[in-house]
Amino acid sequence: MNALAINASPHKDRGNTATILEPFLGGMVEAGVEVEVLYTKDLHINPCEGEWGCQFVTPGACIQDDDMAPLLTKLADADIWVLATPVHMDGMAAPLKNVLDRSVPLATPFFEIREGRTCHPSRDHVKPGPLVLVSTCGFWEMETFDPLVSHVQAVSRNTNKAFAGALLRPHAAVLQAMMSAGGPVDDIRAAAEEAGRQLVREGRIARDTLSTVSRPLIPWDVFVERVNYGLAQGGASPPA
């Protein structure tokens, strides 16, 4: 079994998103999955032109000659998709949306009714399997992730993937700071790792495990006070 993880953080493996993604993938590897991580920052992928040649002229292949061609092959071959992104403005980072727009060649132009909706069937060479979301944000509230989760659930339906859950880490910069200070946050990364094992061994991630990944670190009012004080002093949050 193999998994393809796409990390849309502009800070790659140094960002808050990687703080949750890396242990999650580590748990998957421990459970026997071969994992490949790609960073959108390393990829040259043009926006979709919307001319639909991938459906009717060169079925399954895009006319654009860029890094999306090998990525389409990797997506089709992957048993598990992991989409990782910070939330900068009420949704996924733009490079990840660009990747998803350019994944249209993996579907046929025909329609079928699936779960009460019209959808495009996947091409025969595209493997079915689960899709997992990993995301971090700077805001305190879990509601920050609602637009993103809804979007990725729709992507799962449209790509005929089983949405297997979301590892969500609000006020992620606080997590980075507490990790650096040796604070009591080891359970969060341990839960992310356990989520990877659970996904592979049980086909699902326990709700309690996801809740631990997302648990509050400090009270809301303390968070606002400390962040504002740090910014007023010329400080900066860790990268997303």
C-alpha atoms as an extended CHARMM CRD file, in Angstrom:
* protein
*
       240  EXT
         1         1  MET       CA              0.0000000000        0.0000000000        0.0000000000  PROA      1               0.0000000000
         2         2  ASN       CA              1.2450000000        3.4800000000       -0.8040000000  PROA      2               0.0000000000
         3         3  ALA       CA              0.2270000000        7.0080000000        0.0940000000  PROA      3               0.0000000000
         4         4  LEU       CA              0.8300000000       10.3310000000       -1.6160000000  PROA      4               0.0000000000
         5         5  ALA       CA              0.9100000000       13.4200000000        0.6050000000  PROA      5               0.0000000000
         6         6  ILE       CA              0.7920000000       16.8880000000       -0.9370000000  PROA      6               0.0000000000
         7         7  ASN       CA              1.8620000000       19.6730000000        1.4240000000  PROA      7               0.0000000000
         8         8  ALA       CA              0.8450000000       23.1610000000        0.2910000000  PROA      8               0.0000000000
         9         9  SER       CA              2.6440000000       25.0360000000        3.0530000000  PROA      9               0.0000000000
        10        10  PRO       CA              5.0260000000       27.6110000000        1.5430000000  PROA      10              0.0000000000
        11        11  HSD       CA              7.3930000000       26.7200000000        4.3880000000  PROA      11              0.0000000000
        12        12  LYS       CA              7.4470000000       23.0280000000        3.4460000000  PROA      12              0.0000000000
        13        13  ASP       CA              8.8100000000       20.8690000000        6.2720000000  PROA      13              0.0000000000
        14        14  ARG       CA              9.5230000000       23.8850000000        8.5180000000  PROA      14              0.0000000000
        15        15  GLY       CA              5.9450000000       25.0500000000        8.8670000000  PROA      15              0.0000000000
        16        16  ASN       CA              3.1590000000       24.4300000000       11.3390000000  PROA      16              0.0000000000
        17        17  THR       CA              1.4440000000       22.0860000000        8.8920000000  PROA      17              0.0000000000
        18        18  ALA       CA              4.4310000000       19.7410000000        8.9220000000  PROA      18              0.0000000000
        19        19  THR       CA              4.2650000000       19.6080000000       12.7240000000  PROA      19              0.0000000000
        20        20  ILE       CA              1.0930000000       17.5220000000       12.4130000000  PROA      20              0.0000000000
        21        21  LEU       CA              1.6990000000       15.9530000000        8.9940000000  PROA      21              0.0000000000
        22        22  GLU       CA              5.0720000000       14.3900000000        9.7940000000  PROA      22              0.0000000000
        23        23  PRO       CA              3.9890000000       12.2810000000       12.7940000000  PROA      23              0.0000000000
        24        24  PHE       CA              0.7890000000       11.2930000000       10.9730000000  PROA      24              0.0000000000
        25        25  LEU       CA              2.7840000000        9.9800000000        8.0260000000  PROA      25              0.0000000000
        26        26  GLY       CA              5.2400000000        8.3850000000       10.4350000000  PROA      26              0.0000000000
        27        27  GLY       CA              2.4050000000        6.3580000000       11.9250000000  PROA      27              0.0000000000
        28        28  MET       CA              1.3810000000        5.2380000000        8.4530000000  PROA      28              0.0000000000
        29        29  VAL       CA              4.9420000000        4.1470000000        7.6670000000  PROA      29              0.0000000000
        30        30  GLU       CA              5.0910000000        2.2260000000       10.9390000000  PROA      30              0.0000000000
        31        31  ALA       CA              1.9040000000        0.4410000000        9.8800000000  PROA      31              0.0000000000
        32        32  GLY       CA              3.5250000000       -0.6420000000        6.6130000000  PROA      32              0.0000000000
        33        33  VAL       CA              2.5870000000        2.0640000000        4.1160000000  PROA      33              0.0000000000
        34        34  GLU       CA              5.0830000000        3.5040000000        1.6360000000  PROA      34              0.0000000000
        35        35  VAL       CA              4.7470000000        7.2980000000        1.7790000000  PROA      35              0.0000000000
        36        36  GLU       CA              5.8410000000        9.9910000000       -0.6560000000  PROA      36              0.0000000000
        37        37  VAL       CA              5.6170000000       13.6820000000        0.2510000000  PROA      37              0.0000000000
        38        38  LEU       CA              5.4690000000       16.3970000000       -2.3880000000  PROA      38              0.0000000000
        39        39  TYR       CA              5.5780000000       20.1320000000       -1.7310000000  PROA      39              0.0000000000
        40        40  THR       CA              3.6000000000       22.3910000000       -4.0320000000  PROA      40              0.0000000000
        41        41  LYS       CA              6.3460000000       24.9930000000       -3.6730000000  PROA      41              0.0000000000
        42        42  ASP       CA              8.7000000000       22.6290000000       -5.5360000000  PROA      42              0.0000000000
        43        43  LEU       CA              6.2610000000       22.0180000000       -8.3820000000  PROA      43              0.0000000000
        44        44  HSD       CA              5.7030000000       24.0760000000      -11.5100000000  PROA      44              0.0000000000
        45        45  ILE       CA              1.9940000000       23.6780000000      -12.2130000000  PROA      45              0.0000000000
        46        46  ASN       CA              0.1020000000       26.1600000000      -14.3670000000  PROA      46              0.0000000000
        47        47  PRO       CA             -3.5490000000       27.0160000000      -13.7450000000  PROA      47              0.0000000000
        48        48  CYS       CA             -6.1830000000       24.9880000000      -15.5620000000  PROA      48              0.0000000000
        49        49  GLU       CA             -7.0480000000       26.5020000000      -18.9430000000  PROA      49              0.0000000000
        50        50  GLY       CA            -10.5600000000       25.0230000000      -18.9190000000  PROA      50              0.0000000000
        51        51  GLU       CA            -10.4080000000       23.9440000000      -22.5560000000  PROA      51              0.0000000000
        52        52  TRP       CA            -11.3200000000       20.3220000000      -21.6810000000  PROA      52              0.0000000000
        53        53  GLY       CA             -8.9080000000       18.7190000000      -24.1190000000  PROA      53              0.0000000000
        54        54  CYS       CA             -8.0880000000       16.2820000000      -21.3110000000  PROA      54              0.0000000000
        55        55  GLN       CA            -11.6230000000       14.9400000000      -21.6870000000  PROA      55              0.0000000000
        56        56  PHE       CA            -12.1430000000       14.8730000000      -25.4450000000  PROA      56              0.0000000000
        57        57  VAL       CA             -8.8990000000       15.4020000000      -27.3860000000  PROA      57              0.0000000000
        58        58  THR       CA             -6.2660000000       13.6360000000      -25.2780000000  PROA      58              0.0000000000
        59        59  PRO       CA             -8.4390000000       11.7430000000      -22.7500000000  PROA      59              0.0000000000
        60        60  GLY       CA             -6.7290000000       11.5090000000      -19.3790000000  PROA      60              0.0000000000
        61        61  ALA       CA             -3.8310000000       13.7850000000      -20.3510000000  PROA      61              0.0000000000
        62        62  CYS       CA             -3.5050000000       17.5610000000      -20.1430000000  PROA      62              0.0000000000
        63        63  ILE       CA             -2.1570000000       19.5490000000      -23.0640000000  PROA      63              0.0000000000
        64        64  GLN       CA              0.0390000000       21.6070000000      -20.7280000000  PROA      64              0.0000000000
        65        65  ASP       CA              3.6400000000       20.4730000000      -20.3590000000  PROA      65              0.0000000000
        66        66  ASP       CA              4.4610000000       20.9980000000      -16.7010000000  PROA      66              0.0000000000
        67        67  ASP       CA              4.8600000000       19.0610000000      -13.4450000000  PROA      67              0.0000000000
        68        68  MET       CA              1.2150000000       18.0410000000      -13.3690000000  PROA      68              0.0000000000
        69        69  ALA       CA              1.7970000000       15.2230000000      -15.8660000000  PROA      69              0.0000000000
        70        70  PRO       CA              3.8940000000       13.0450000000      -13.4970000000  PROA      70              0.0000000000
        71        71  LEU       CA              1.7230000000       14.1170000000      -10.5740000000  PROA      71              0.0000000000
        72        72  LEU       CA             -1.3850000000       12.7610000000      -12.3150000000  PROA      72              0.0000000000
        73        73  THR       CA              0.3440000000        9.3950000000      -12.5190000000  PROA      73              0.0000000000
        74        74  LYS       CA              1.2400000000        9.5040000000       -8.8300000000  PROA      74              0.0000000000
        75        75  LEU       CA             -2.3050000000       10.4680000000       -7.8490000000  PROA      75              0.0000000000
        76        76  ALA       CA             -3.7880000000        7.6760000000       -9.9380000000  PROA      76              0.0000000000
        77        77  ASP       CA             -1.4080000000        5.0920000000       -8.4270000000  PROA      77              0.0000000000
        78        78  ALA       CA             -1.7760000000        6.1490000000       -4.7860000000  PROA      78              0.0000000000
        79        79  ASP       CA             -3.8860000000        4.0170000000       -2.4600000000  PROA      79              0.0000000000
        80        80  ILE       CA             -4.2300000000        6.9190000000       -0.0260000000  PROA      80              0.0000000000
        81        81  TRP       CA             -4.3550000000       10.6680000000       -0.6710000000  PROA      81              0.0000000000
        82        82  VAL       CA             -3.2490000000       13.0770000000        2.0590000000  PROA      82              0.0000000000
        83        83  LEU       CA             -3.9380000000       16.7580000000        1.4200000000  PROA      83              0.0000000000
        84        84  ALA       CA             -2.0510000000       19.0530000000        3.7870000000  PROA      84              0.0000000000
        85        85  THR       CA             -2.5110000000       22.8110000000        3.8630000000  PROA      85              0.0000000000
        86        86  PRO       CA             -2.4510000000       25.8120000000        6.1480000000  PROA      86              0.0000000000
        87        87  VAL       CA             -5.5460000000       27.9980000000        6.2820000000  PROA      87              0.0000000000
        88        88  HSD       CA             -4.4950000000       31.4970000000        5.2840000000  PROA      88              0.0000000000
        89        89  MET       CA             -7.8330000000       32.9010000000        4.1340000000  PROA      89              0.0000000000
        90        90  ASP       CA            -10.8420000000       30.7060000000        4.9190000000  PROA      90              0.0000000000
        91        91  GLY       CA             -9.7820000000       27.7040000000        2.8590000000  PROA      91              0.0000000000
        92        92  MET       CA             -6.9260000000       25.7450000000        1.3670000000  PROA      92              0.0000000000
        93        93  ALA       CA             -3.7450000000       27.3860000000        0.1280000000  PROA      93              0.0000000000
        94        94  ALA       CA             -3.9930000000       28.4080000000       -3.5300000000  PROA      94              0.0000000000
        95        95  PRO       CA             -1.3180000000       25.9860000000       -4.8380000000  PROA      95              0.0000000000
        96        96  LEU       CA             -3.2950000000       23.0040000000       -3.5340000000  PROA      96              0.0000000000
        97        97  LYS       CA             -6.4900000000       24.2630000000       -5.1680000000  PROA      97              0.0000000000
        98        98  ASN       CA             -4.5010000000       24.5830000000       -8.3800000000  PROA      98              0.0000000000
        99        99  VAL       CA             -3.4180000000       20.9320000000       -8.1080000000  PROA      99              0.0000000000
       100       100  LEU       CA             -7.0020000000       19.8260000000       -7.5930000000  PROA      100             0.0000000000
       101       101  ASP       CA             -8.2220000000       21.9000000000      -10.5560000000  PROA      101             0.0000000000
       102       102  ARG       CA             -5.5860000000       20.2450000000      -12.7110000000  PROA      102             0.0000000000
       103       103  SER       CA             -6.5970000000       16.7530000000      -11.5380000000  PROA      103             0.0000000000
       104       104  VAL       CA             -9.6470000000       16.8300000000      -13.8200000000  PROA      104             0.0000000000
       105       105  PRO       CA             -7.9720000000       14.4420000000      -16.3370000000  PROA      105             0.0000000000
       106       106  LEU       CA             -8.3560000000       11.6620000000      -13.7520000000  PROA      106             0.0000000000
       107       107  ALA       CA            -12.1310000000       11.7380000000      -14.3620000000  PROA      107             0.0000000000
       108       108  THR       CA            -14.1790000000       10.9050000000      -17.4340000000  PROA      108             0.0000000000
       109       109  PRO       CA            -16.5670000000       13.4550000000      -19.0020000000  PROA      109             0.0000000000
       110       110  PHE       CA            -19.5780000000       11.2070000000      -18.3930000000  PROA      110             0.0000000000
       111       111  PHE       CA            -21.9640000000       11.5590000000      -15.4700000000  PROA      111             0.0000000000
       112       112  GLU       CA            -23.1690000000        9.1030000000      -12.8620000000  PROA      112             0.0000000000
       113       113  ILE       CA            -25.3590000000        9.5450000000       -9.8060000000  PROA      113             0.0000000000
       114       114  ARG       CA            -23.3880000000        8.8720000000       -6.6390000000  PROA      114             0.0000000000
       115       115  GLU       CA            -24.6910000000        9.5840000000       -3.1400000000  PROA      115             0.0000000000
       116       116  GLY       CA            -27.5930000000       11.4930000000       -4.6580000000  PROA      116             0.0000000000
       117       117  ARG       CA            -25.3660000000       13.7790000000       -6.7380000000  PROA      117             0.0000000000
       118       118  THR       CA            -24.1800000000       13.9120000000      -10.3170000000  PROA      118             0.0000000000
       119       119  CYS       CA            -20.4620000000       13.1470000000      -10.4410000000  PROA      119             0.0000000000
       120       120  HSD       CA            -17.8330000000       12.1880000000      -12.9870000000  PROA      120             0.0000000000
       121       121  PRO       CA            -16.6020000000        8.5860000000      -12.7420000000  PROA      121             0.0000000000
       122       122  SER       CA            -12.8780000000        8.1440000000      -12.2400000000  PROA      122             0.0000000000
       123       123  ARG       CA            -10.8820000000        6.6410000000      -15.0840000000  PROA      123             0.0000000000
       124       124  ASP       CA            -10.2210000000        2.9200000000      -14.8380000000  PROA      124             0.0000000000
       125       125  HSD       CA             -6.5520000000        3.3010000000      -13.8740000000  PROA      125             0.0000000000
       126       126  VAL       CA             -7.2940000000        5.5270000000      -10.8550000000  PROA      126             0.0000000000
       127       127  LYS       CA             -7.2070000000        3.5810000000       -7.5960000000  PROA      127             0.0000000000
       128       128  PRO       CA            -10.0350000000        4.0360000000       -5.1020000000  PROA      128             0.0000000000
       129       129  GLY       CA             -9.1520000000        4.6540000000       -1.4910000000  PROA      129             0.0000000000
       130       130  PRO       CA             -9.2880000000        7.0750000000        1.4290000000  PROA      130             0.0000000000
       131       131  LEU       CA             -8.5210000000       10.7780000000        1.4500000000  PROA      131             0.0000000000
       132       132  VAL       CA             -7.3080000000       12.5190000000        4.6060000000  PROA      132             0.0000000000
       133       133  LEU       CA             -7.0030000000       16.2420000000        5.3200000000  PROA      133             0.0000000000
       134       134  VAL       CA             -4.2620000000       17.7070000000        7.5220000000  PROA      134             0.0000000000
       135       135  SER       CA             -4.5050000000       21.4110000000        8.2780000000  PROA      135             0.0000000000
       136       136  THR       CA             -3.3270000000       24.0960000000       10.6850000000  PROA      136             0.0000000000
       137       137  CYS       CA             -4.3560000000       27.6840000000       11.2650000000  PROA      137             0.0000000000
       138       138  GLY       CA             -3.4380000000       30.6480000000       13.4210000000  PROA      138             0.0000000000
       139       139  PHE       CA             -6.9030000000       31.3240000000       14.8140000000  PROA      139             0.0000000000
       140       140  TRP       CA             -8.0700000000       29.8440000000       18.1060000000  PROA      140             0.0000000000
       141       141  GLU       CA            -11.4260000000       28.4580000000       16.9470000000  PROA      141             0.0000000000
       142       142  MET       CA            -12.0300000000       25.0980000000       15.2850000000  PROA      142             0.0000000000
       143       143  GLU       CA            -14.7620000000       26.7950000000       13.2060000000  PROA      143             0.0000000000
       144       144  THR       CA            -11.9650000000       28.3390000000       11.1600000000  PROA      144             0.0000000000
       145       145  PHE       CA            -11.6360000000       25.0030000000        9.3860000000  PROA      145             0.0000000000
       146       146  ASP       CA            -15.3190000000       24.6000000000        8.4440000000  PROA      146             0.0000000000
       147       147  PRO       CA            -15.0700000000       25.9780000000        4.8670000000  PROA      147             0.0000000000
       148       148  LEU       CA            -11.9650000000       23.9080000000        4.1780000000  PROA      148             0.0000000000
       149       149  VAL       CA            -13.4190000000       20.6710000000        5.5480000000  PROA      149             0.0000000000
       150       150  SER       CA            -16.5960000000       21.1300000000        3.5000000000  PROA      150             0.0000000000
       151       151  HSD       CA            -14.4980000000       21.7640000000        0.3960000000  PROA      151             0.0000000000
       152       152  VAL       CA            -12.3350000000       18.6760000000        0.8820000000  PROA      152             0.0000000000
       153       153  GLN       CA            -15.3780000000       16.5130000000        1.5870000000  PROA      153             0.0000000000
       154       154  ALA       CA            -16.7740000000       17.6730000000       -1.7700000000  PROA      154             0.0000000000
       155       155  VAL       CA            -13.4420000000       16.8650000000       -3.4240000000  PROA      155             0.0000000000
       156       156  SER       CA            -13.6520000000       13.3780000000       -1.9190000000  PROA      156             0.0000000000
       157       157  ARG       CA            -17.0950000000       12.8400000000       -3.4030000000  PROA      157             0.0000000000
       158       158  ASN       CA            -16.1050000000       14.1770000000       -6.8030000000  PROA      158             0.0000000000
       159       159  THR       CA            -12.9290000000       12.0720000000       -6.9690000000  PROA      159             0.0000000000
       160       160  ASN       CA            -14.7020000000        8.9660000000       -5.6380000000  PROA      160             0.0000000000
       161       161  LYS       CA            -12.4630000000        8.8840000000       -2.5660000000  PROA      161             0.0000000000
       162       162  ALA       CA            -13.6400000000        7.9830000000        0.9170000000  PROA      162             0.0000000000
       163       163  PHE       CA            -13.1960000000       10.9670000000        3.2190000000  PROA      163             0.0000000000
       164       164  ALA       CA            -11.3940000000        9.3710000000        6.1600000000  PROA      164             0.0000000000
       165       165  GLY       CA            -11.1350000000       12.3660000000        8.4630000000  PROA      165             0.0000000000
       166       166  ALA       CA             -9.2910000000       15.5850000000        9.1830000000  PROA      166             0.0000000000
       167       167  LEU       CA             -6.3820000000       16.2600000000       11.5010000000  PROA      167             0.0000000000
       168       168  LEU       CA             -6.9250000000       19.9020000000       12.4130000000  PROA      168             0.0000000000
       169       169  ARG       CA             -4.6520000000       22.0250000000       14.5910000000  PROA      169             0.0000000000
       170       170  PRO       CA             -5.9690000000       25.4890000000       15.5490000000  PROA      170             0.0000000000
       171       171  HSD       CA             -3.6860000000       28.1480000000       17.1140000000  PROA      171             0.0000000000
       172       172  ALA       CA             -0.8200000000       26.1460000000       15.6800000000  PROA      172             0.0000000000
       173       173  ALA       CA              1.7870000000       28.8060000000       16.4140000000  PROA      173             0.0000000000
       174       174  VAL       CA              1.0910000000       28.2380000000       20.1170000000  PROA      174             0.0000000000
       175       175  LEU       CA              1.8810000000       24.5600000000       19.6200000000  PROA      175             0.0000000000
       176       176  GLN       CA              5.2260000000       25.4450000000       18.0350000000  PROA      176             0.0000000000
       177       177  ALA       CA              6.0390000000       27.7940000000       20.8950000000  PROA      177             0.0000000000
       178       178  MET       CA              5.1030000000       25.2400000000       23.5490000000  PROA      178             0.0000000000
       179       179  MET       CA              7.1370000000       22.5480000000       21.8210000000  PROA      179             0.0000000000
       180       180  SER       CA             10.1830000000       24.8360000000       21.8080000000  PROA      180             0.0000000000
       181       181  ALA       CA              9.6660000000       25.5840000000       25.4940000000  PROA      181             0.0000000000
       182       182  GLY       CA              9.2360000000       21.9380000000       26.4430000000  PROA      182             0.0000000000
       183       183  GLY       CA              5.5570000000       22.3860000000       27.2870000000  PROA      183             0.0000000000
       184       184  PRO       CA              3.0910000000       19.5120000000       27.8430000000  PROA      184             0.0000000000
       185       185  VAL       CA              2.1090000000       18.9340000000       24.2110000000  PROA      185             0.0000000000
       186       186  ASP       CA              3.6910000000       15.5620000000       23.3950000000  PROA      186             0.0000000000
       187       187  ASP       CA              0.2340000000       13.9920000000       23.3510000000  PROA      187             0.0000000000
       188       188  ILE       CA             -0.7230000000       16.0110000000       20.2760000000  PROA      188             0.0000000000
       189       189  ARG       CA              2.0150000000       14.6970000000       18.0060000000  PROA      189             0.0000000000
       190       190  ALA       CA              1.5690000000       11.2260000000       19.5380000000  PROA      190             0.0000000000
       191       191  ALA       CA             -2.1180000000       11.3670000000       18.6050000000  PROA      191             0.0000000000
       192       192  ALA       CA             -1.2300000000       12.4160000000       15.0440000000  PROA      192             0.0000000000
       193       193  GLU       CA              1.0850000000        9.4160000000       14.8060000000  PROA      193             0.0000000000
       194       194  GLU       CA             -1.5830000000        7.1160000000       16.2090000000  PROA      194             0.0000000000
       195       195  ALA       CA             -4.0320000000        8.5080000000       13.6340000000  PROA      195             0.0000000000
       196       196  GLY       CA             -1.7130000000        7.2720000000       10.8980000000  PROA      196             0.0000000000
       197       197  ARG       CA             -1.5970000000        3.8010000000       12.3810000000  PROA      197             0.0000000000
       198       198  GLN       CA             -5.3660000000        3.7070000000       12.8790000000  PROA      198             0.0000000000
       199       199  LEU       CA             -6.0570000000        4.7460000000        9.2980000000  PROA      199             0.0000000000
       200       200  VAL       CA             -3.9800000000        1.8800000000        7.9330000000  PROA      200             0.0000000000
       201       201  ARG       CA             -4.9150000000       -0.8480000000       10.4040000000  PROA      201             0.0000000000
       202       202  GLU       CA             -8.5840000000       -0.0400000000       10.9890000000  PROA      202             0.0000000000
       203       203  GLY       CA             -9.5390000000        2.0190000000        7.9500000000  PROA      203             0.0000000000
       204       204  ARG       CA            -10.6880000000        4.8760000000       10.1600000000  PROA      204             0.0000000000
       205       205  ILE       CA             -9.3760000000        7.3880000000       12.6650000000  PROA      205             0.0000000000
       206       206  ALA       CA            -10.9780000000        7.4040000000       16.0990000000  PROA      206             0.0000000000
       207       207  ARG       CA            -12.7960000000       10.5790000000       17.0770000000  PROA      207             0.0000000000
       208       208  ASP       CA            -10.9090000000       10.7560000000       20.3740000000  PROA      208             0.0000000000
       209       209  THR       CA             -7.6090000000       10.6740000000       18.4830000000  PROA      209             0.0000000000
       210       210  LEU       CA             -8.6440000000       13.5660000000       16.2530000000  PROA      210             0.0000000000
       211       211  SER       CA             -9.9010000000       15.4930000000       19.2740000000  PROA      211             0.0000000000
       212       212  THR       CA             -6.5070000000       15.1930000000       20.9420000000  PROA      212             0.0000000000
       213       213  VAL       CA             -4.7920000000       16.5920000000       17.8430000000  PROA      213             0.0000000000
       214       214  SER       CA             -7.1330000000       19.5960000000       18.0080000000  PROA      214             0.0000000000
       215       215  ARG       CA             -7.3540000000       20.1080000000       21.7710000000  PROA      215             0.0000000000
       216       216  PRO       CA             -7.1570000000       23.6800000000       23.1010000000  PROA      216             0.0000000000
       217       217  LEU       CA             -3.7500000000       24.6630000000       24.4260000000  PROA      217             0.0000000000
       218       218  ILE       CA             -4.5790000000       27.8920000000       26.2640000000  PROA      218             0.0000000000
       219       219  PRO       CA             -7.8230000000       29.7510000000       27.0130000000  PROA      219             0.0000000000
       220       220  TRP       CA             -9.2280000000       31.9660000000       24.2730000000  PROA      220             0.0000000000
       221       221  ASP       CA             -8.7290000000       35.2360000000       26.1750000000  PROA      221             0.0000000000
       222       222  VAL       CA             -5.1480000000       34.3540000000       27.1380000000  PROA      222             0.0000000000
       223       223  PHE       CA             -4.4140000000       33.4670000000       23.5070000000  PROA      223             0.0000000000
       224       224  VAL       CA             -5.6330000000       36.8480000000       22.2610000000  PROA      224             0.0000000000
       225       225  GLU       CA             -3.7260000000       38.7350000000       24.9440000000  PROA      225             0.0000000000
       226       226  ARG       CA             -0.4370000000       36.9240000000       24.3470000000  PROA      226             0.0000000000
       227       227  VAL       CA             -0.5440000000       37.0560000000       20.5710000000  PROA      227             0.0000000000
       228       228  ASN       CA             -1.4040000000       40.7510000000       20.5220000000  PROA      228             0.0000000000
       229       229  TYR       CA              1.3020000000       41.5300000000       23.0670000000  PROA      229             0.0000000000
       230       230  GLY       CA              3.9010000000       39.6100000000       21.0560000000  PROA      230             0.0000000000
       231       231  LEU       CA              2.9530000000       41.3460000000       17.8320000000  PROA      231             0.0000000000
       232       232  ALA       CA              3.0360000000       44.7530000000       19.5090000000  PROA      232             0.0000000000
       233       233  GLN       CA              6.5650000000       43.9760000000       20.6520000000  PROA      233             0.0000000000
       234       234  GLY       CA              7.6180000000       43.2730000000       17.0670000000  PROA      234             0.0000000000
       235       235  GLY       CA              7.3820000000       39.4880000000       17.3150000000  PROA      235             0.0000000000
       236       236  ALA       CA              6.2190000000       37.1750000000       14.5800000000  PROA      236             0.0000000000
       237       237  SER       CA              4.3470000000       33.9000000000       14.5660000000  PROA      237             0.0000000000
       238       238  PRO       CA              6.0740000000       30.7150000000       13.3560000000  PROA      238             0.0000000000
       239       239  PRO       CA              5.4770000000       29.9000000000        9.6660000000  PROA      239             0.0000000000
       240       240  ALA       CA              2.2480000000       28.1680000000        8.6350000000  PROA      240             0.0000000000
